[in-house]
Amino acid sequence: MAWKVLQYFEDLQDRGHPYRAGDSFPRSGLEVSPQRIAELSGTSNRRGEPLIENDGDPEAPPAEKKAGGRKRKAE
């Protein structure tokens, strides 16, 4: 499955391997779990924002969604 890196990060589960915006994730020869994909494509990571996105693969698992739905505007 192909995923595109949205912004620079160092993969702490891959000995700090750097990924730059536009790179493919995961790097060649590395397999990652669906849970890791969900973490990096959703908001349940250290940055709290998506770091990768589906690169058009229809079989890719959907990005993790944050519970609670939409945020309400502060009045």
Phi, psi and omega in degrees: 000142183253132177230144180253134179283130181272324181207157184303135169204159175251124184284106182291344177266006178225048178051037176076020180304127181279140173236132179252156178308130180097342178294160172272145177232135357278168179295160181303133178090356181249132174251138179236155182283158174301329178294322179293319177300314180299319180297313183284334180268353179247210183247005180267053175229176185302329180275340180074022179212155180298135179251341178224159175221157178299133181264034176094008180278112182292344179268359180291144178294150180292153177295148178291138178254145178283135180295149175107352178074210183284151176280144177271146176290138176286136181259000000 
